[in-house]
Amino acid sequence: MALTDTINPNISIELYRYLCHNIVGSEDHVKRIRIRNAVWDNIESIKDTIITSGSFGEGLEMRGSDLDMMFVLNDFIEVWEDKKSRFNPKMTYLFMESEDVKPGYTLLNLEYSICQEIINDWYEHNGKQYFSSTLHKQRYLQDTFTIHGPCILNKDGTFDGAIS
């Protein structure tokens, strides 16, 4: 018998309900927080898309937890799985390459960009330009932020931001 056969398929729902009832409040309280976050994200997303994520984004306001935010730069970058037929010279075009990478990951190949700032976030491999998340995050670092996995984290550990 495999380990996955013994795991309850509803374990994430059970964990969510446990957290709601025993740690953060009722399911209605959690739903209200999630709706508030969605409204806030819509108001803040006039120009760029901002998404409240992590435990707080899921409505779980837990003491000591940080605030996770994703900032999606969708006004000048497009990512495509297949080649795009339309072309806009003001856009940056990235194409996904998922061969020879770990499951759940992809390489982002730079097809075209007029923006010099974006070009500084790339490295060359086998004659192609690829996005480097480390170089990209380093552009946003200041004395008050450090790299924390896919995000940048402020020094007191209360804010985790991912630029997407």
C-alpha positions in Angstrom: 0.0 0.0 0.0 1.4 3.4 -1.0 1.5 6.3 1.3 -0.8 8.2 -0.9 -3.5 5.5 -0.4 -3.5 6.2 3.3 -3.9 10.0 3.0 -7.4 11.3 3.2 -8.2 13.1 -0.1 -10.1 15.8 1.8 -7.2 16.6 4.1 -6.8 20.2 2.8 -10.5 20.9 3.4 -10.2 19.4 6.9 -7.1 21.5 7.7 -8.9 24.6 6.4 -11.9 23.9 8.6 -9.7 23.2 11.6 -7.8 26.5 11.1 -11.1 28.4 10.7 -12.7 27.0 13.9 -9.7 26.7 16.2 -7.3 29.4 15.1 -8.7 32.3 13.0 -12.4 32.3 13.5 -15.5 31.0 11.7 -15.7 30.0 8.0 -17.8 33.2 7.5 -15.1 35.3 9.0 -12.5 33.8 6.7 -14.8 34.3 3.7 -15.3 38.0 4.6 -11.5 38.4 4.7 -11.1 36.7 1.3 -13.8 39.0 -0.2 -12.2 42.1 1.4 -8.8 41.0 -0.1 -10.4 40.5 -3.6 -12.1 43.9 -3.5 -8.8 45.5 -2.3 -6.9 43.8 -5.1 -9.4 45.0 -7.7 -9.2 48.6 -6.4 -5.3 48.5 -6.4 -5.1 46.8 -9.8 -6.0 49.8 -11.9 -2.7 49.8 -13.8 -0.9 46.6 -12.8 -2.5 43.5 -11.3 -1.9 43.1 -7.5 -2.9 39.8 -5.8 -2.9 39.3 -2.1 -1.6 35.7 -1.6 -0.4 33.4 1.0 -2.3 32.6 4.2 -3.7 36.2 4.5 -4.9 36.0 0.8 -6.7 32.8 1.7 -8.4 34.6 4.6 -6.4 33.2 7.4 -5.2 36.1 9.5 -2.7 34.4 11.8 -0.6 36.1 14.4 3.0 36.4 13.3 2.2 35.7 9.6 3.7 38.0 6.9 1.7 39.7 4.1 2.3 38.0 0.7 1.6 40.1 -2.4 2.1 39.4 -6.1 2.7 42.3 -8.5 1.9 41.3 -12.0 3.5 43.4 -14.7 0.9 42.7 -17.4 1.0 46.0 -19.3 4.2 45.3 -21.2 5.1 41.6 -20.9 3.3 38.7 -22.4 4.2 35.0 -21.8 3.1 32.5 -24.3 3.2 28.7 -24.4 3.2 28.7 -28.2 4.5 31.3 -30.8 2.3 34.4 -31.0 1.0 35.5 -34.4 0.3 39.1 -33.4 3.2 41.5 -32.7 3.3 44.7 -30.8 6.7 46.4 -30.8 6.0 48.0 -27.3 5.6 44.5 -25.7 8.1 42.1 -24.4 7.5 38.5 -25.5 8.5 35.5 -23.5 7.9 31.9 -24.5 7.7 28.9 -22.2 10.1 26.0 -22.5 9.2 23.1 -20.3 11.5 20.4 -21.8 14.4 19.3 -19.7 13.2 21.1 -16.6 11.7 19.8 -13.3 7.9 19.2 -13.2 6.0 22.3 -12.4 8.8 24.6 -13.7 9.4 26.3 -17.0 12.2 28.3 -18.7 11.1 31.7 -20.0 12.8 32.4 -23.4 13.1 36.0 -24.4 11.8 36.3 -27.9 11.7 40.1 -28.2 12.0 43.2 -26.0 12.6 46.9 -26.6 13.0 47.6 -22.8 16.6 47.7 -21.7 15.7 47.3 -18.1 14.1 43.9 -18.9 17.1 42.8 -20.9 19.3 43.1 -17.9 17.3 40.2 -16.2 18.5 37.6 -18.7 21.3 35.2 -19.2 22.4 33.4 -22.3 22.4 29.6 -22.6 23.0 27.7 -25.9 22.5 30.8 -27.9 19.1 31.7 -26.3 18.2 34.4 -23.8 16.4 33.2 -20.6 14.8 35.0 -17.7 16.7 34.9 -14.4 14.4 35.3 -11.4 17.5 36.1 -9.3 18.7 38.9 -11.5 15.1 40.3 -11.7 14.7 40.3 -7.9 18.1 41.9 -7.3 16.8 44.9 -9.2 14.2 45.5 -6.6 16.4 45.0 -3.6 17.4 47.9 -1.3 18.9 47.9 2.1 15.5 47.0 3.5 14.8 43.9 1.4 16.4 40.4 1.0 15.7 37.6 -1.4 13.3 35.0 0.1 12.7 32.2 -2.3 10.6 33.5 -5.2 10.0 36.8 -3.3 11.7 39.7 -1.8 11.2 40.1 2.0 11.5 43.2 4.1 14.0 43.1 7.0 11.4 42.8 9.7 9.8 39.8 7.9 6.3 41.2 7.6 6.0 41.6 3.8 6.9 39.2 1.1 6.5 40.4 -2.5 6.7 38.6 -5.8 7.1 40.5 -9.0 5.5 38.5 -11.8 
